[in-house]
Amino acid sequence: MAIRHVEPYTDEWLQQPISYVQQVVDLLGAEVADWWEGPCDPRDATVRLTDDTALVWDEESGWRLGAFVSGDRGRHTELTGIRYLGHGLLPRPERVPSALRDARAGVGASSAWRPCYRSHRNCRDGFDVALDFYALA
């Protein structure tokens, strides 16, 4: 199989994270009240949880949890009391529920400090290949 890079800012590139986030949403099941894609720069997605918190994933710092303040489709989400889940930028979907439990408890790899794994400006750094893995799953 040849490695295929997606051209930045195309519709395909903008939609690349959807499959990954959908897999996480499916694993969280009944905890999810709603979810949506955010804008780009960086690309992100919000998962509203039933307890008035939200998980936000973005392509620079991975998953974070916080109390939902505002946000909607096509807008970046604002949270308070943020904890980053850890486990890297693109943890396997099946690891996210346990990372969420750790973040709620303030233990494990979770942290109040924002990690920066990459910049969204580095469009040709191979991250699209990692996201493509979840599109094919």
NUPAMI-944856 format. One line per field, with one value per atom (N, C-alpha, C): x, y, z; atom name; residue number from 1; residue in one letter. Coordinates in nm, 2 decimals. Each point is the difference from the previous one (the first is absolute). Last residue first. Layout:
N
X: X ...
Y: Y ...
Z: Z ...
a: CA ...
k: NUM ...
r: A ...
This chain:
137
X: -1.02 -0.04 -0.14 0.24 -0.01 -0.04 0.05 -0.10 -0.01 0.33 -0.13 -0.11 0.45 -0.01 -0.14 0.13 -0.05 -0.02 0.21 -0.14 -0.07 0.47 -0.05 -0.15 0.21 0.02 -0.06 0.03 -0.11 0.00 0.36 -0.11 -0.12 0.44 -0.03 -0.12 0.20 0.08 -0.03 -0.17 0.06 0.09 -0.24 -0.10 0.06 0.09 0.09 -0.08 -0.20 0.06 0.10 -0.22 -0.09 0.05 0.31 -0.07 -0.09 0.17 0.03 -0.07 0.00 0.06 0.05 -0.13 0.00 0.08 -0.28 0.11 -0.01 -0.19 -0.03 0.13 -0.16 0.09 -0.02 -0.22 -0.05 0.08 -0.04 0.07 -0.08 0.02 -0.07 0.07 0.11 0.07 -0.07 -0.12 0.05 0.08 -0.39 0.11 0.06 -0.42 0.13 0.12 -0.48 0.05 0.13 -0.21 -0.10 0.05 0.27 0.00 -0.11 0.04 0.12 -0.01 -0.33 -0.02 0.12 0.04 -0.11 -0.02 0.28 0.07 -0.10 -0.17 0.07 0.08 -0.25 -0.08 0.07 0.26 -0.06 -0.09 0.23 0.07 -0.07 -0.14 -0.03 0.07 0.09 -0.13 -0.04 0.51 -0.09 -0.14 0.31 0.00 -0.10 0.25 -0.10 -0.01 0.29 -0.09 -0.12 0.25 0.03 -0.11 0.00 0.01 0.02 -0.25 0.12 0.00 -0.35 0.00 0.13 -0.13 0.04 0.02 -0.31 0.10 0.03 -0.27 0.05 0.10 -0.34 0.05 0.06 -0.32 0.07 0.05 -0.13 -0.01 0.06 -0.18 0.07 -0.04 0.03 -0.07 0.08 -0.03 0.09 -0.08 -0.27 0.07 0.08 -0.27 0.07 0.07 -0.39 0.05 0.07 -0.01 -0.11 0.07 0.07 0.05 -0.11 0.13 -0.07 0.07 0.06 -0.05 -0.07 0.14 -0.04 -0.04 0.36 -0.14 -0.03 0.39 -0.03 -0.15 0.45 -0.13 -0.02 0.32 -0.01 -0.14 0.37 -0.12 0.01 0.36 -0.08 -0.13 0.34 0.02 -0.08 0.02 0.12 0.03 -0.40 0.12 0.13 -0.48 0.06 0.13 -0.49 0.13 0.04 -0.34 0.04 0.13 -0.44 0.13 0.03 -0.35 0.03 0.14 -0.44 0.14 0.01 -0.40 0.03 0.15 -0.21 0.02 0.04 -0.06 -0.13 0.01 0.34 -0.03 -0.13 0.24 -0.07 -0.04 0.40 -0.09 -0.07 0.29 -0.05 -0.10 0.45 -0.13 -0.04 0.39 -0.04 -0.14 0.47 -0.12 -0.04 0.27 0.02 -0.14 0.02 0.11 -0.02 -0.45 0.14 0.09 -0.51 0.06 0.15 -0.36 0.03 0.07 -0.36 0.13 0.01 -0.31 0.01 0.14 -0.39 0.13 0.00 -0.32 0.01 0.15 -0.14 -0.13 0.00 0.28 0.00 -0.14 0.11 0.05 -0.01 -0.12 -0.10 0.05 0.36 -0.14 -0.10 0.51 -0.06 -0.15 0.23 0.05 -0.05 -0.10 -0.06 0.04 0.21 -0.14 -0.07 0.43 0.01 -0.15 0.05 0.04 0.00 -0.06 -0.12 0.03 0.36 -0.09 -0.13 0.30 0.06 -0.09 -0.14 -0.01 0.06 0.03 -0.14 0.00 0.39 -0.02 -0.13 0.10 0.08 -0.02 -0.19 -0.08 0.08 0.21 -0.09 -0.08 0.25 0.09 -0.08 -0.23 0.04 0.09 -0.14 -0.11 0.05 0.39 -0.10 -0.11 0.41 -0.11 -0.10 0.48 -0.06 -0.11 0.12 0.04 -0.07 0.16 -0.12 0.04 0.29 -0.01 -0.13 0.18 -0.07 -0.02 0.30 -0.04 -0.05 -0.03 0.08 -0.05 -0.01 -0.08 0.09
Y: 0.24 -0.10 -0.04 0.35 -0.13 -0.11 0.45 0.01 -0.14 0.07 -0.02 0.01 0.06 -0.13 -0.03 0.43 -0.08 -0.15 0.33 0.01 -0.09 0.02 -0.06 0.01 0.21 -0.14 -0.07 0.47 -0.05 -0.15 0.22 -0.02 -0.05 0.14 -0.15 -0.02 0.43 -0.07 -0.14 0.42 -0.11 -0.08 0.40 -0.08 -0.13 0.36 -0.10 -0.10 0.35 0.06 -0.10 -0.09 -0.02 0.06 -0.18 0.12 -0.03 -0.34 0.05 0.13 -0.21 -0.11 0.04 0.23 0.04 -0.10 0.04 -0.05 0.06 0.20 -0.03 -0.06 -0.03 0.07 -0.05 -0.18 0.13 0.08 -0.55 0.11 0.13 -0.60 0.13 0.11 -0.49 0.09 0.14 -0.25 -0.06 0.09 0.20 -0.09 -0.05 0.27 0.07 -0.08 -0.11 -0.03 0.08 0.02 0.04 -0.01 -0.16 0.15 0.05 -0.47 0.06 0.15 -0.22 -0.02 0.05 0.03 0.09 -0.02 -0.30 0.13 0.11 -0.42 -0.01 0.13 -0.02 -0.01 -0.01 0.00 0.13 -0.01 -0.36 0.05 0.13 -0.23 -0.08 0.04 0.21 0.03 -0.08 0.13 -0.10 0.03 0.42 -0.13 -0.10 0.45 -0.09 -0.14 0.35 0.08 -0.08 -0.14 0.04 0.07 -0.16 -0.12 0.05 0.33 -0.06 -0.12 0.34 -0.14 -0.07 0.52 -0.08 -0.14 0.40 -0.11 -0.07 0.49 -0.09 -0.10 0.38 -0.11 -0.11 0.28 0.05 -0.13 0.13 -0.08 0.07 0.08 0.05 -0.08 -0.08 -0.02 0.06 0.12 -0.06 0.00 -0.02 0.09 -0.07 -0.22 0.10 0.11 -0.25 -0.05 0.12 0.09 -0.06 -0.04 0.24 -0.06 -0.06 0.16 0.04 -0.08 -0.12 0.14 0.04 -0.48 0.06 0.14 -0.29 0.04 0.08 -0.35 0.11 0.03 -0.31 -0.01 0.13 -0.19 0.07 -0.01 -0.23 0.00 0.09 0.08 -0.12 0.03 0.32 -0.04 -0.12 0.19 0.05 -0.07 -0.05 -0.06 0.05 -0.05 0.08 -0.06 -0.11 -0.05 0.10 -0.01 0.06 -0.06 -0.10 -0.04 0.08 0.13 -0.04 -0.04 0.07 0.01 -0.03 -0.05 0.14 0.03 -0.45 0.07 0.14 -0.31 0.02 0.06 0.10 -0.11 0.03 0.17 0.04 -0.13 0.10 -0.10 0.05 0.22 0.01 -0.11 0.14 -0.06 0.00 0.23 -0.05 -0.06 0.25 -0.08 -0.06 0.46 -0.14 -0.07 0.20 0.09 0.02 -0.15 -0.04 0.11 -0.12 0.05 -0.05 -0.32 0.15 0.05 -0.43 0.05 0.14 -0.32 0.07 0.03 -0.28 0.03 0.07 -0.17 0.05 0.01 -0.22 0.07 0.05 -0.42 0.11 0.06 -0.39 0.12 0.12 -0.45 0.08 0.12 -0.21 -0.04 0.09 -0.06 0.07 -0.03 -0.17 -0.07 0.07 0.19 -0.13 -0.07 0.41 0.02 -0.13 -0.02 0.04 0.02 -0.07 -0.13 0.03 0.37 -0.09 -0.13 0.30 0.05 -0.09 -0.10 -0.02 0.04 0.10 -0.15 -0.03 0.45 -0.04 -0.15 0.29 -0.04 -0.07 0.17 -0.12 -0.03 0.37 -0.10 -0.12 0.37 0.06 -0.11 -0.12 0.03 0.06 -0.08 -0.13 0.03 0.37 -0.06 -0.13 0.32 -0.05 -0.05 0.18 0.09 -0.04 -0.25 0.09 0.09 -0.49 0.14 0.09 -0.51 0.07 0.15 -0.48 0.12 0.08 -0.54 0.10 0.12 -0.49 0.11 0.11 -0.52 0.12 0.10 -0.56 0.12 0.12
Z: 0.88 0.10 -0.01 -0.25 -0.06 0.09 0.14 -0.10 -0.07 0.33 0.06 -0.11 -0.13 0.05 0.06 -0.15 -0.10 0.04 0.28 0.00 -0.11 0.01 0.13 0.00 -0.35 -0.02 0.13 0.00 -0.08 -0.03 0.22 0.09 -0.08 -0.17 0.01 0.09 -0.14 0.10 0.02 -0.26 -0.07 0.09 0.14 -0.07 -0.07 0.39 -0.07 -0.07 0.26 -0.12 -0.07 0.42 -0.11 -0.13 0.40 -0.04 -0.12 0.42 -0.13 -0.02 0.42 -0.07 -0.14 0.49 -0.14 -0.08 0.51 -0.08 -0.14 0.48 -0.14 -0.07 0.53 -0.09 -0.14 0.39 -0.03 -0.10 0.02 0.05 -0.03 -0.01 -0.02 0.07 0.00 -0.09 -0.02 0.45 -0.13 -0.08 0.32 0.02 -0.14 0.14 0.02 0.02 -0.09 0.13 0.03 -0.43 0.10 0.14 -0.34 0.00 0.10 -0.07 0.07 0.01 -0.26 0.15 0.08 -0.46 0.04 0.15 -0.22 0.02 0.05 -0.11 0.12 0.03 -0.41 0.12 0.13 -0.42 0.05 0.11 -0.25 0.12 0.05 -0.40 0.11 0.13 -0.43 0.05 0.13 -0.10 -0.06 0.06 -0.01 0.07 -0.07 -0.14 -0.06 0.07 0.16 -0.09 -0.05 0.47 -0.14 -0.07 0.46 -0.09 -0.14 0.35 -0.01 -0.10 0.17 0.03 -0.01 0.15 -0.12 0.03 0.24 0.02 -0.13 0.19 -0.10 0.06 0.14 0.08 -0.08 -0.29 0.12 0.08 -0.56 0.12 0.12 -0.55 0.12 0.12 -0.57 0.12 0.12 -0.56 0.11 0.13 -0.47 0.09 0.10 -0.33 -0.08 0.09 0.23 -0.13 -0.07 0.50 -0.09 -0.13 0.55 -0.12 -0.08 0.55 -0.13 -0.11 0.47 0.01 -0.12 0.28 -0.13 0.03 0.28 0.01 -0.13 -0.05 0.08 0.00 -0.23 0.07 0.07 -0.45 0.13 0.05 -0.40 0.07 0.13 -0.40 0.03 0.07 -0.19 0.14 0.04 -0.45 0.06 0.13 -0.29 -0.06 0.05 0.28 -0.10 -0.05 0.31 -0.06 -0.10 0.46 -0.12 -0.05 0.36 -0.04 -0.13 0.43 -0.14 -0.02 0.39 -0.03 -0.15 0.25 -0.02 -0.02 0.03 0.13 -0.01 -0.37 0.07 0.13 -0.42 0.09 0.08 -0.49 0.12 0.07 -0.36 0.05 0.13 -0.45 0.13 0.03 -0.35 0.01 0.15 -0.39 0.13 -0.01 -0.28 -0.01 0.14 0.00 -0.03 -0.03 -0.22 0.06 0.15 -0.25 -0.01 0.06 0.17 -0.12 -0.01 0.24 0.01 -0.13 0.11 -0.05 0.03 0.30 -0.12 -0.04 0.37 -0.04 -0.14 0.48 -0.14 -0.04 0.40 -0.02 -0.15 0.28 -0.10 -0.02 0.28 0.06 -0.09 -0.13 0.07 0.07 -0.31 0.00 0.07 -0.10 0.12 0.02 -0.38 0.12 0.13 -0.43 0.01 0.13 -0.10 0.04 0.01 -0.17 0.14 0.06 -0.46 0.07 0.15 -0.28 0.00 0.07 -0.08 0.11 0.01 -0.35 0.13 0.11 -0.43 0.02 0.14 -0.16 0.04 0.03 -0.15 0.14 0.03 -0.46 0.05 0.14 -0.29 0.06 0.06 -0.22 0.10 0.08 -0.39 0.11 0.12 -0.40 0.06 0.12 -0.25 0.07 0.07 -0.08 -0.09 0.09 0.17 -0.02 -0.11 -0.01 0.11 -0.05 -0.21 -0.02 0.10 0.08 -0.04 -0.01 -0.06 0.08 -0.06 0.01 -0.07 0.09 -0.08 0.10 -0.09 -0.15 -0.01 0.11 -0.01 0.00 0.00
a: N CA C N CA C N CA C N CA C N CA C N CA C N CA C N CA C N CA C N CA C N CA C N CA C N CA C N CA C N CA C N CA C N CA C N CA C N CA C N CA C N CA C N CA C N CA C N CA C N CA C N CA C N CA C N CA C N CA C N CA C N CA C N CA C N CA C N CA C N CA C N CA C N CA C N CA C N CA C N CA C N CA C N CA C N CA C N CA C N CA C N CA C N CA C N CA C N CA C N CA C N CA C N CA C N CA C N CA C N CA C N CA C N CA C N CA C N CA C N CA C N CA C N CA C N CA C N CA C N CA C N CA C N CA C N CA C N CA C N CA C N CA C N CA C N CA C N CA C N CA C N CA C N CA C N CA C N CA C N CA C N CA C N CA C N CA C N CA C N CA C N CA C N CA C N CA C N CA C N CA C N CA C N CA C N CA C N CA C N CA C N CA C N CA C N CA C N CA C N CA C N CA C N CA C N CA C N CA C N CA C N CA C N CA C N CA C N CA C N CA C N CA C N CA C N CA C N CA C N CA C N CA C N CA C N CA C N CA C N CA C N CA C N CA C N CA C N CA C N CA C N CA C N CA C N CA C N CA C N CA C N CA C N CA C N CA C N CA C N CA C N CA C N CA C
k: 137 137 137 136 136 136 135 135 135 134 134 134 133 133 133 132 132 132 131 131 131 130 130 130 129 129 129 128 128 128 127 127 127 126 126 126 125 125 125 124 124 124 123 123 123 122 122 122 121 121 121 120 120 120 119 119 119 118 118 118 117 117 117 116 116 116 115 115 115 114 114 114 113 113 113 112 112 112 111 111 111 110 110 110 109 109 109 108 108 108 107 107 107 106 106 106 105 105 105 104 104 104 103 103 103 102 102 102 101 101 101 100 100 100 99 99 99 98 98 98 97 97 97 96 96 96 95 95 95 94 94 94 93 93 93 92 92 92 91 91 91 90 90 90 89 89 89 88 88 88 87 87 87 86 86 86 85 85 85 84 84 84 83 83 83 82 82 82 81 81 81 80 80 80 79 79 79 78 78 78 77 77 77 76 76 76 75 75 75 74 74 74 73 73 73 72 72 72 71 71 71 70 70 70 69 69 69 68 68 68 67 67 67 66 66 66 65 65 65 64 64 64 63 63 63 62 62 62 61 61 61 60 60 60 59 59 59 58 58 58 57 57 57 56 56 56 55 55 55 54 54 54 53 53 53 52 52 52 51 51 51 50 50 50 49 49 49 48 48 48 47 47 47 46 46 46 45 45 45 44 44 44 43 43 43 42 42 42 41 41 41 40 40 40 39 39 39 38 38 38 37 37 37 36 36 36 35 35 35 34 34 34 33 33 33 32 32 32 31 31 31 30 30 30 29 29 29 28 28 28 27 27 27 26 26 26 25 25 25 24 24 24 23 23 23 22 22 22 21 21 21 20 20 20 19 19 19 18 18 18 17 17 17 16 16 16 15 15 15 14 14 14 13 13 13 12 12 12 11 11 11 10 10 10 9 9 9 8 8 8 7 7 7 6 6 6 5 5 5 4 4 4 3 3 3 2 2 2 1 1 1
r: A A A L L L A A A Y Y Y F F F D D D L L L A A A V V V D D D F F F G G G D D D R R R C C C N N N R R R H H H S S S R R R Y Y Y C C C P P P R R R W W W A A A S S S S S S A A A G G G V V V G G G A A A R R R A A A D D D R R R L L L A A A S S S P P P V V V R R R E E E P P P R R R P P P L L L L L L G G G H H H G G G L L L Y Y Y R R R I I I G G G T T T L L L E E E T T T H H H R R R G G G R R R D D D G G G S S S V V V F F F A A A G G G L L L R R R W W W G G G S S S E E E E E E D D D W W W V V V L L L A A A T T T D D D D D D T T T L L L R R R V V V T T T A A A D D D R R R P P P D D D C C C P P P G G G E E E W W W W W W D D D A A A V V V E E E A A A G G G L L L L L L D D D V V V V V V Q Q Q Q Q Q V V V Y Y Y S S S I I I P P P Q Q Q Q Q Q L L L W W W E E E D D D T T T Y Y Y P P P E E E V V V H H H R R R I I I A A A M M M
